[in-house]
Amino acid sequence: KQLKERFSDIYMQEIFSGLFPKDIARNTRFAINFFTSIGLGALTEDLREHLKNAPKLLALQLQQQALELQEQAMLEKKRKKENKKNNNDSSDDSSDDSDSDSNSDSNSSNSS
């Protein structure tokens, strides 16, 4: 009980995070099995809870990533559409400029 309180101390959790990994389910299961096999299974209650909720958390993370990717795709599509529109506008402007240049050339030759 006293050992569990020490491991549960907020200030010490960062130090012990390597002993109680929550990064990959395989590592979490290994830690649970290890501490249980040496008689310290009570220390793994948080890990067991994390492992139980991991599929739910993973599903939420995947859903959030999918939404972010969808938003990025929409923004990219919008940017491409705006760039295409801007390119068309600028090419129209440049053709107008070349038309006016040729007109001014013809006008200057006619006036001579």
NUGU-718980 format. One record per residue (C-alpha): residue number from 1; residue in one letter; x, y, z. Coordinates in Angstrom, 2 decimals. Each point is the difference from the previous one (the first is absolute). Example, Ala and Ser with C-alpha at 12.3 -4.5 7.8 and 13.67 -1.06 7.14 Angstrom:
! residues 2
1,A,12.30,-4.50,7.80 .
2,S,1.37,3.44,-0.66 .
//
This chain:
! residues 112
1,K,0.00,0.00,0.00 .
2,Q,2.78,2.43,0.92 .
3,L,1.92,-0.93,-3.15 .
4,K,-3.12,0.57,-2.12 .
5,E,-0.40,3.47,1.54 .
6,R,3.62,0.85,-0.83 .
7,F,-0.38,-1.17,-3.60 .
8,S,-3.28,1.94,-0.28 .
9,D,1.61,3.27,1.16 .
10,I,-0.59,2.63,-2.68 .
11,Y,3.58,1.27,0.21 .
12,M,1.47,-3.48,-0.35 .
13,Q,-2.20,-1.24,-2.86 .
14,E,2.23,1.59,-2.62 .
15,I,3.03,-1.73,1.48 .
16,F,-1.75,-3.39,0.02 .
17,S,-1.64,0.42,-3.41 .
18,G,2.56,-2.32,-1.58 .
19,L,-0.95,-2.76,2.41 .
20,F,-3.69,0.37,-0.79 .
21,P,-0.14,0.65,-3.76 .
22,K,-3.22,1.10,-1.65 .
23,D,1.43,0.58,-3.46 .
24,I,-0.66,-3.40,-1.63 .
25,A,-2.44,-2.66,1.20 .
26,R,2.70,-2.66,-0.27 .
27,N,2.27,1.92,2.41 .
28,T,-2.91,0.62,2.36 .
29,R,-0.91,-3.69,0.07 .
30,F,3.62,-0.95,0.64 .
31,A,0.22,2.37,2.99 .
32,I,-3.29,-1.32,1.40 .
33,N,1.19,-3.60,-0.34 .
34,F,3.43,0.78,1.44 .
35,F,-1.21,1.84,3.10 .
36,T,-2.73,-2.58,0.57 .
37,S,2.51,-2.86,-0.23 .
38,I,2.23,1.54,2.70 .
39,G,-2.94,0.62,2.30 .
40,L,-0.51,3.72,-0.71 .
41,G,-3.13,-0.29,-2.11 .
42,A,-1.73,2.65,2.10 .
43,L,2.35,2.58,-1.54 .
44,T,-1.42,-0.69,-3.47 .
45,E,-3.61,1.05,0.60 .
46,D,0.50,3.22,-2.02 .
47,L,1.60,-1.99,-2.81 .
48,R,-2.89,-2.46,-0.02 .
49,E,-2.48,2.89,-0.18 .
50,H,2.01,1.60,-2.80 .
51,L,0.11,-3.27,-1.92 .
52,K,-3.75,-0.45,0.39 .
53,N,-0.68,3.51,-1.37 .
54,A,2.73,-0.07,-2.66 .
55,P,-2.26,-1.19,-2.86 .
56,K,-2.44,2.82,0.72 .
57,L,2.80,2.56,0.15 .
58,L,1.53,-1.36,-3.19 .
59,A,-3.35,0.18,-1.79 .
60,L,-0.42,3.63,1.09 .
61,Q,3.52,0.87,-1.13 .
62,L,-0.54,-1.65,-3.38 .
63,Q,-3.30,1.81,-0.43 .
64,Q,1.64,3.32,0.85 .
65,Q,2.86,-0.66,-2.43 .
66,A,-2.50,-0.87,-2.73 .
67,L,-1.83,3.28,0.57 .
68,E,3.26,1.95,-0.10 .
69,L,1.01,-1.69,-3.25 .
70,Q,-3.41,0.76,-1.48 .
71,E,0.33,3.67,0.98 .
72,Q,3.49,0.16,-1.51 .
73,A,-1.26,-1.55,-3.24 .
74,M,-2.83,2.52,-0.19 .
75,L,2.39,2.90,0.62 .
76,E,2.42,-1.31,-2.62 .
77,K,-2.82,-0.36,-2.52 .
78,K,-1.13,3.55,0.75 .
79,R,3.58,1.32,-0.38 .
80,K,0.42,-1.77,-3.35 .
81,K,-3.29,1.42,-1.22 .
82,E,1.05,3.52,1.04 .
83,N,3.43,-0.42,-1.61 .
84,K,-1.58,-1.22,-3.22 .
85,K,-2.36,2.96,0.01 .
86,N,2.87,2.41,0.69 .
87,N,2.08,-1.55,-2.79 .
88,N,-2.87,0.33,-2.45 .
89,D,-0.53,3.62,1.03 .
90,S,3.68,0.83,-0.37 .
91,S,0.21,-1.69,-3.41 .
92,D,-3.03,2.01,-1.13 .
93,D,1.71,3.17,1.21 .
94,S,3.23,-0.81,-1.80 .
95,S,-1.83,-0.75,-3.27 .
96,D,-1.79,3.33,0.35 .
97,D,3.37,1.67,0.51 .
98,S,1.47,-1.63,-3.09 .
99,D,-3.07,1.01,-2.01 .
100,S,0.34,3.59,1.10 .
101,D,3.73,-0.09,-0.80 .
102,S,-0.65,-1.23,-3.52 .
103,N,-2.72,2.59,-0.42 .
104,S,2.32,2.79,1.11 .
105,D,2.67,-1.30,-2.39 .
106,S,-2.40,0.05,-2.92 .
107,N,-1.22,3.43,1.00 .
108,S,3.51,1.41,0.10 .
109,S,0.85,-1.45,-3.42 .
110,N,-3.23,1.39,-1.45 .
111,S,0.73,3.47,1.31 .
112,S,3.45,0.06,-1.60 .
//
